[in-house]
Amino acid sequence: MPLTLDTPTTADLPTLVEIWEAAVRATHHFLPESDLQVIKPLLLEQYFPAVQLTCARDEAGRILGFLGSAEGMVEMLFVDPACHGQGVGRRLMHHAIDELGATRVDVNEQNPQAVGFYQHLGFVVSDRSALDGGGRPFPILHMTLSRP
C-alpha cells in the first residue's frame, strides 16, 4: 500500500487521539479503563507537544498511523488496528531510524506483539523498569537498535 509520511496539522490531532485509543484498546489489554481515561487527555496536553510527530497517510489522505520521536527515541507508535500487519508501523519505524536517527524505544512488557515487532526490526532489550513512566505496575522494556 502506498503511504505518504508527513507532519500532522493541528486539525489532525483528534484523529491521532482516535487512533491511539483504538490501538491501545486492541493491544494493551492489561491497561485498565481508568488508566486509559487518565492518559487520553494528556496526549494533547503534554505528550504530543513533547515529540516530533509523523503520520502515515493512504492515497486518500486518511491517517493510518503515527509516530512520535524525540532525541533519538521513538516515544510512541500507534497504528489503526484495521491496518495492523500491513506495513504502516514498519514504514514509520524505518523513517524514524533512517531519517530521524532513532535508536531507542520503550515498550510495555505485557504487549508481546509490540516487543516482537521491534525485535524483528533489530531492537534488543537493553534494560527493564518494573513501573511505567506514570508509576503504574506495567513493566517497560527499554530496547536499543542493534544493527548498524
Disulfide bonds with the S-S distance in Angstrom:
none
